Amino acid sequence: MKKPKNVNDALDSVHARLFAAGFALEQYLLNSQDLSPDDREDLEEAKDTVLDAHMLVTWIKDNIK
């Protein structure tokens, strides 16, 4: 990972990585047929947490001056 130039660059990087992680979890959930209900629930919770963090970074980016 290259060092960000400033806070906005760092937030952009975190924002993109969280979105990618949420998308990957969603795709895994959609394409995995053999997950137990408990595993599926745990992964859904992890995906929701990642996407909540993504939205928090979005809020910070929108409100930082």
MMTF fields as JSON, N, C-alpha, C and O atoms, coordinates in Angstrom:
{
  "mmtfVersion": "1.0.0",
  "mmtfProducer": "UNKNOWN",
  "numBonds": 259,
  "numAtoms": 260,
  "numGroups": 65,
  "numChains": 1,
  "numModels": 1,
  "chainsPerModel": [1],
  "groupsPerChain": [65],
  "chainIdList": ["A"],
  "bondAtomList": [4, 2, 8, 6, 12, 10, 16, 14, 20, 18, 24, 22, 28, 26, 32, 30, 36, 34, 40, 38, 44, 42, 48, 46, 52, 50, 56, 54, 60, 58, 64, 62, 68, 66, 72, 70, 76, 74, 80, 78, 84, 82, 88, 86, 92, 90, 96, 94, 100, 98, 104, 102, 108, 106, 112, 110, 116, 114, 120, 118, 124, 122, 128, 126, 132, 130, 136, 134, 140, 138, 144, 142, 148, 146, 152, 150, 156, 154, 160, 158, 164, 162, 168, 166, 172, 170, 176, 174, 180, 178, 184, 182, 188, 186, 192, 190, 196, 194, 200, 198, 204, 202, 208, 206, 212, 210, 216, 214, 220, 218, 224, 222, 228, 226, 232, 230, 236, 234, 240, 238, 244, 242, 248, 246, 252, 250, 256, 254],
  "bondOrderList": [1, 1, 1, 1, 1, 1, 1, 1, 1, 1, 1, 1, 1, 1, 1, 1, 1, 1, 1, 1, 1, 1, 1, 1, 1, 1, 1, 1, 1, 1, 1, 1, 1, 1, 1, 1, 1, 1, 1, 1, 1, 1, 1, 1, 1, 1, 1, 1, 1, 1, 1, 1, 1, 1, 1, 1, 1, 1, 1, 1, 1, 1, 1, 1],
  "groupList": [{"groupName": "MET", "atomNameList": ["N", "CA", "C", "O"], "elementList": ["N", "C", "C", "O"], "formalChargeList": [0, 0, 0, 0], "bondAtomList": [1, 0, 2, 1, 3, 2], "bondOrderList": [1, 1, 2], "singleLetterCode": "M", "chemCompType": "L-PEPTIDE LINKING"}, {"groupName": "LYS", "atomNameList": ["N", "CA", "C", "O"], "elementList": ["N", "C", "C", "O"], "formalChargeList": [0, 0, 0, 0], "bondAtomList": [1, 0, 2, 1, 3, 2], "bondOrderList": [1, 1, 2], "singleLetterCode": "K", "chemCompType": "L-PEPTIDE LINKING"}, {"groupName": "PRO", "atomNameList": ["N", "CA", "C", "O"], "elementList": ["N", "C", "C", "O"], "formalChargeList": [0, 0, 0, 0], "bondAtomList": [1, 0, 2, 1, 3, 2], "bondOrderList": [1, 1, 2], "singleLetterCode": "P", "chemCompType": "L-PEPTIDE LINKING"}, {"groupName": "ASN", "atomNameList": ["N", "CA", "C", "O"], "elementList": ["N", "C", "C", "O"], "formalChargeList": [0, 0, 0, 0], "bondAtomList": [1, 0, 2, 1, 3, 2], "bondOrderList": [1, 1, 2], "singleLetterCode": "N", "chemCompType": "L-PEPTIDE LINKING"}, {"groupName": "VAL", "atomNameList": ["N", "CA", "C", "O"], "elementList": ["N", "C", "C", "O"], "formalChargeList": [0, 0, 0, 0], "bondAtomList": [1, 0, 2, 1, 3, 2], "bondOrderList": [1, 1, 2], "singleLetterCode": "V", "chemCompType": "L-PEPTIDE LINKING"}, {"groupName": "ASP", "atomNameList": ["N", "CA", "C", "O"], "elementList": ["N", "C", "C", "O"], "formalChargeList": [0, 0, 0, 0], "bondAtomList": [1, 0, 2, 1, 3, 2], "bondOrderList": [1, 1, 2], "singleLetterCode": "D", "chemCompType": "L-PEPTIDE LINKING"}, {"groupName": "ALA", "atomNameList": ["N", "CA", "C", "O"], "elementList": ["N", "C", "C", "O"], "formalChargeList": [0, 0, 0, 0], "bondAtomList": [1, 0, 2, 1, 3, 2], "bondOrderList": [1, 1, 2], "singleLetterCode": "A", "chemCompType": "L-PEPTIDE LINKING"}, {"groupName": "LEU", "atomNameList": ["N", "CA", "C", "O"], "elementList": ["N", "C", "C", "O"], "formalChargeList": [0, 0, 0, 0], "bondAtomList": [1, 0, 2, 1, 3, 2], "bondOrderList": [1, 1, 2], "singleLetterCode": "L", "chemCompType": "L-PEPTIDE LINKING"}, {"groupName": "SER", "atomNameList": ["N", "CA", "C", "O"], "elementList": ["N", "C", "C", "O"], "formalChargeList": [0, 0, 0, 0], "bondAtomList": [1, 0, 2, 1, 3, 2], "bondOrderList": [1, 1, 2], "singleLetterCode": "S", "chemCompType": "L-PEPTIDE LINKING"}, {"groupName": "HIS", "atomNameList": ["N", "CA", "C", "O"], "elementList": ["N", "C", "C", "O"], "formalChargeList": [0, 0, 0, 0], "bondAtomList": [1, 0, 2, 1, 3, 2], "bondOrderList": [1, 1, 2], "singleLetterCode": "H", "chemCompType": "L-PEPTIDE LINKING"}, {"groupName": "ARG", "atomNameList": ["N", "CA", "C", "O"], "elementList": ["N", "C", "C", "O"], "formalChargeList": [0, 0, 0, 0], "bondAtomList": [1, 0, 2, 1, 3, 2], "bondOrderList": [1, 1, 2], "singleLetterCode": "R", "chemCompType": "L-PEPTIDE LINKING"}, {"groupName": "PHE", "atomNameList": ["N", "CA", "C", "O"], "elementList": ["N", "C", "C", "O"], "formalChargeList": [0, 0, 0, 0], "bondAtomList": [1, 0, 2, 1, 3, 2], "bondOrderList": [1, 1, 2], "singleLetterCode": "F", "chemCompType": "L-PEPTIDE LINKING"}, {"groupName": "GLY", "atomNameList": ["N", "CA", "C", "O"], "elementList": ["N", "C", "C", "O"], "formalChargeList": [0, 0, 0, 0], "bondAtomList": [1, 0, 2, 1, 3, 2], "bondOrderList": [1, 1, 2], "singleLetterCode": "G", "chemCompType": "PEPTIDE LINKING"}, {"groupName": "GLU", "atomNameList": ["N", "CA", "C", "O"], "elementList": ["N", "C", "C", "O"], "formalChargeList": [0, 0, 0, 0], "bondAtomList": [1, 0, 2, 1, 3, 2], "bondOrderList": [1, 1, 2], "singleLetterCode": "E", "chemCompType": "L-PEPTIDE LINKING"}, {"groupName": "GLN", "atomNameList": ["N", "CA", "C", "O"], "elementList": ["N", "C", "C", "O"], "formalChargeList": [0, 0, 0, 0], "bondAtomList": [1, 0, 2, 1, 3, 2], "bondOrderList": [1, 1, 2], "singleLetterCode": "Q", "chemCompType": "L-PEPTIDE LINKING"}, {"groupName": "TYR", "atomNameList": ["N", "CA", "C", "O"], "elementList": ["N", "C", "C", "O"], "formalChargeList": [0, 0, 0, 0], "bondAtomList": [1, 0, 2, 1, 3, 2], "bondOrderList": [1, 1, 2], "singleLetterCode": "Y", "chemCompType": "L-PEPTIDE LINKING"}, {"groupName": "THR", "atomNameList": ["N", "CA", "C", "O"], "elementList": ["N", "C", "C", "O"], "formalChargeList": [0, 0, 0, 0], "bondAtomList": [1, 0, 2, 1, 3, 2], "bondOrderList": [1, 1, 2], "singleLetterCode": "T", "chemCompType": "L-PEPTIDE LINKING"}, {"groupName": "TRP", "atomNameList": ["N", "CA", "C", "O"], "elementList": ["N", "C", "C", "O"], "formalChargeList": [0, 0, 0, 0], "bondAtomList": [1, 0, 2, 1, 3, 2], "bondOrderList": [1, 1, 2], "singleLetterCode": "W", "chemCompType": "L-PEPTIDE LINKING"}, {"groupName": "ILE", "atomNameList": ["N", "CA", "C", "O"], "elementList": ["N", "C", "C", "O"], "formalChargeList": [0, 0, 0, 0], "bondAtomList": [1, 0, 2, 1, 3, 2], "bondOrderList": [1, 1, 2], "singleLetterCode": "I", "chemCompType": "L-PEPTIDE LINKING"}],
  "groupTypeList": [0, 1, 1, 2, 1, 3, 4, 3, 5, 6, 7, 5, 8, 4, 9, 6, 10, 7, 11, 6, 6, 12, 11, 6, 7, 13, 14, 15, 7, 7, 3, 8, 14, 5, 7, 8, 2, 5, 5, 10, 13, 5, 7, 13, 13, 6, 1, 5, 16, 4, 7, 5, 6, 9, 0, 7, 4, 16, 17, 18, 1, 5, 3, 18, 1],
  "groupIdList": [1, 2, 3, 4, 5, 6, 7, 8, 9, 10, 11, 12, 13, 14, 15, 16, 17, 18, 19, 20, 21, 22, 23, 24, 25, 26, 27, 28, 29, 30, 31, 32, 33, 34, 35, 36, 37, 38, 39, 40, 41, 42, 43, 44, 45, 46, 47, 48, 49, 50, 51, 52, 53, 54, 55, 56, 57, 58, 59, 60, 61, 62, 63, 64, 65],
  "secStructList": [7, 7, 7, 7, 1, 1, 2, 2, 2, 2, 2, 2, 2, 2, 2, 2, 2, 2, 2, 2, 2, 2, 2, 2, 2, 2, 2, 2, 2, 2, 2, 7, 1, 1, 7, 7, 2, 2, 2, 2, 2, 2, 2, 2, 2, 2, 2, 2, 2, 2, 2, 2, 2, 2, 2, 2, 2, 2, 2, 2, 2, 2, 2, 7, 7],
  "xCoordList": [0.834, 0.0, 0.884, 1.848, 0.528, 1.292, 0.703, -0.494, 1.558, 1.157, 0.271, 0.636, -0.888, -1.749, -1.091, -0.276, -1.461, -0.903, -1.523, -0.883, -2.79, -3.503, -4.687, -4.889, -5.461, -6.592, -7.632, -8.193, -7.893, -8.882, -8.456, -9.287, -7.192, -6.7, -6.858, -7.246, -6.561, -6.715, -8.181, -8.49, -9.075, -10.498, -10.982, -11.796, -10.488, -10.844, -10.422, -11.164, -9.237, -8.733, -9.578, -9.953, -9.873, -10.703, -12.091, -12.642, -12.648, -13.968, -14.015, -14.932, -13.043, -12.999, -12.807, -13.428, -11.95, -11.68, -12.887, -13.177, -13.586, -14.78, -15.865, -16.54, -16.036, -17.024, -16.672, -17.544, -15.4, -14.961, -15.192, -15.62, -14.912, -15.121, -16.605, -16.976, -17.453, -18.895, -19.409, -20.224, -18.934, -19.335, -18.889, -19.654, -17.659, -17.139, -17.952, -18.265, -18.293, -19.116, -20.497, -21.02, -21.084, -22.402, -22.325, -23.191, -21.298, -21.138, -20.932, -21.481, -20.151, -19.926, -21.242, -21.537, -22.02, -23.309, -24.255, -24.977, -24.252, -25.138, -24.727, -25.58, -23.425, -22.924, -22.61, -22.246, -22.743, -22.417, -23.694, -24.576, -23.767, -24.954, -24.864, -25.886, -23.656, -23.461, -23.225, -22.727, -23.571, -23.393, -24.493, -25.658, -24.1, -25.115, -25.873, -25.358, -27.077, -27.823, -27.049, -27.113, -26.323, -25.535, -24.395, -24.141, -23.705, -22.624, -23.168, -22.564, -24.302, -24.921, -25.287, -25.06, -25.849, -26.223, -24.979, -24.993, -23.923, -22.68, -22.089, -21.635, -22.092, -21.551, -22.43, -21.916, -23.739, -24.645, -24.363, -24.344, -24.147, -23.834, -22.503, -22.382, -21.505, -20.205, -20.347, -19.779, -21.1, -21.315, -22.009, -21.613, -23.045, -23.759, -22.846, -22.94, -21.975, -21.028, -20.043, -19.748, -19.54, -18.612, -19.301, -18.718, -20.531, -21.243, -21.646, -21.707, -21.92, -22.161, -20.896, -20.969, -19.751, -18.484, -18.248, -17.759, -18.587, -18.465, -19.326, -18.874, -20.553, -21.441, -20.921, -21.085, -20.302, -19.714, -18.573, -18.455, -17.736, -16.652, -17.245, -16.726, -18.321, -18.995, -19.445, -19.246, -20.05, -20.511, -19.34, -19.428, -18.249, -17.07, -16.55, -16.259, -16.427, -15.936, -16.835, -16.348, -18.148, -19.092, -19.065, -19.423, -18.644, -18.723, -17.384, -17.338, -16.295, -14.983, -14.738, -15.046, -14.209, -13.935, -12.483, -12.043],
  "yCoordList": [-1.173, 0.0, 1.243, 1.346, 2.176, 3.424, 4.382, 4.361, 5.2, 6.146, 7.234, 7.803, 7.528, 8.583, 9.956, 10.188, 10.858, 12.214, 13.081, 13.995, 12.784, 13.587, 12.784, 11.633, 13.391, 12.705, 12.304, 11.211, 13.176, 12.848, 11.631, 10.777, 11.543, 10.368, 9.106, 8.055, 9.212, 8.067, 7.642, 6.452, 8.612, 8.292, 7.665, 6.742, 8.16, 7.572, 6.107, 5.262, 5.814, 4.449, 3.544, 2.442, 4.002, 3.225, 3.016, 1.917, 4.071, 4.027, 2.946, 2.125, 2.95, 1.978, 0.556, -0.377, 0.388, -0.952, -1.534, -2.725, -0.69, -1.168, -1.556, -2.57, -0.756, -1.084, -2.413, -3.255, -2.598, -3.84, -5.045, -6.103, -4.884, -5.983, -6.316, -7.49, -5.298, -5.525, -6.213, -7.131, -5.773, -6.379, -7.841, -8.708, -8.11, -9.483, -10.385, -11.52, -9.893, -10.688, -10.948, -12.057, -9.948, -10.112, -11.166, -12.036, -11.092, -12.071, -13.479, -14.447, -13.59, -14.897, -15.464, -16.644, -14.623, -15.081, -15.506, -16.494, -14.776, -15.101, -16.384, -17.112, -16.663, -17.794, -19.043, -20.068, -18.985, -20.136, -20.882, -20.363, -22.086, -22.907, -23.738, -24.141, -23.987, -24.969, -24.352, -25.029, -23.094, -22.47, -22.909, -23.02, -23.154, -23.452, -22.166, -21.073, -22.281, -21.067, -20.174, -18.949, -20.776, -19.986, -19.258, -18.086, -19.952, -19.306, -18.178, -17.108, -18.406, -17.388, -16.159, -15.023, -16.401, -15.296, -14.516, -13.285, -15.224, -14.561, -13.723, -12.603, -14.254, -13.511, -12.308, -11.251, -12.46, -11.325, -10.208, -9.029, -10.598, -9.62, -8.932, -7.719, -9.703, -9.116, -8.159, -7.067, -8.561, -7.704, -6.416, -5.333, -6.524, -5.326, -4.397, -3.177, -4.952, -4.148, -3.43, -2.252, -4.132, -3.523, -2.392, -1.323, -2.616, -1.58, -0.409, 0.729, -0.672, 0.433, 1.286, 2.515, 0.63, 1.369, 2.172, 3.301, 1.605, 2.314, 3.576, 4.641, 3.464, 4.623, 5.661, 6.861, 5.217, 6.152, 6.932, 8.14, 6.25, 6.947, 7.922, 9.024, 7.525, 8.437, 9.697, 10.808, 9.524, 10.662, 11.56, 12.783, 10.96, 11.731, 12.503, 13.694, 11.854, 12.537, 13.707, 14.761, 13.528, 14.589, 15.76, 16.88, 15.51, 16.524, 17.119, 18.059, 16.563, 17.112, 18.364, 18.391, 19.338, 20.607, 20.953, 21.974],
  "zCoordList": [0.0, 0.0, 0.0, 0.758, -0.867, -0.865, 0.168, 0.454, 0.705, 1.74, 1.114, 0.085, 1.722, 1.185, 1.317, 2.21, 0.409, 0.421, 1.504, 2.023, 1.845, 2.838, 3.375, 2.989, 4.259, 4.886, 3.849, 3.925, 2.883, 1.858, 1.038, 0.727, 0.69, -0.028, 0.82, 0.31, 2.094, 2.995, 3.081, 3.035, 3.205, 3.265, 1.957, 1.975, 0.835, -0.457, -0.522, -1.024, -0.016, -0.017, 0.881, 0.478, 2.084, 3.005, 2.405, 2.465, 1.829, 1.205, 0.119, 0.097, -0.762, -1.853, -1.346, -1.856, -0.345, 0.176, 0.906, 0.788, 1.661, 2.346, 1.349, 1.528, 0.3, -0.724, -1.391, -1.6, -1.725, -2.363, -1.454, -1.916, -0.174, 0.773, 0.895, 0.909, 0.982, 1.054, -0.198, -0.113, -1.37, -2.632, -2.696, -3.118, -2.282, -2.299, -1.382, -1.744, -0.208, 0.71, 0.113, 0.224, -0.51, -1.145, -2.252, -2.34, -3.092, -4.171, -3.61, -4.137, -2.556, -1.935, -1.414, -1.602, -0.766, -0.239, -1.366, -1.231, -2.455, -3.572, -4.288, -4.798, -4.329, -5.115, -4.305, -4.881, -2.987, -2.143, -1.797, -1.112, -2.278, -2.062, -0.775, -0.22, -0.315, 0.755, 2.134, 3.034, 2.306, 3.624, 4.571, 4.191, 5.808, 6.819, 7.134, 6.895, 7.661, 8.032, 9.004, 8.903, 9.937, 10.892, 10.193, 10.471, 9.281, 8.534, 7.67, 7.596, 7.017, 6.173, 7.017, 6.603, 8.188, 9.082, 9.531, 9.559, 9.874, 10.295, 9.163, 9.394, 7.951, 6.813, 6.465, 6.098, 6.577, 6.344, 7.351, 6.998, 8.607, 9.646, 9.366, 9.535, 8.94, 8.602, 7.422, 7.44, 6.395, 5.225, 5.638, 5.208, 6.47, 6.929, 7.714, 7.58, 8.52, 9.297, 8.377, 8.577, 7.382, 6.42, 5.665, 5.487, 5.222, 4.472, 5.369, 4.903, 6.638, 7.586, 7.736, 7.767, 7.828, 7.921, 6.646, 6.705, 5.508, 4.229, 4.254, 3.835, 4.738, 4.804, 5.795, 5.572, 6.879, 7.836, 7.194, 7.397, 6.423, 5.726, 4.706, 4.53, 4.039, 3.102, 3.834, 3.344, 5.001, 5.793, 6.182, 6.066, 6.642, 7.032, 5.827, 5.941, 4.681, 3.472, 3.103, 2.693, 3.246, 2.892, 3.877, 3.514, 5.119, 6.15, 6.579, 7.373, 6.046, 6.384, 5.537, 4.346, 6.137, 5.417, 5.544, 5.016]
}
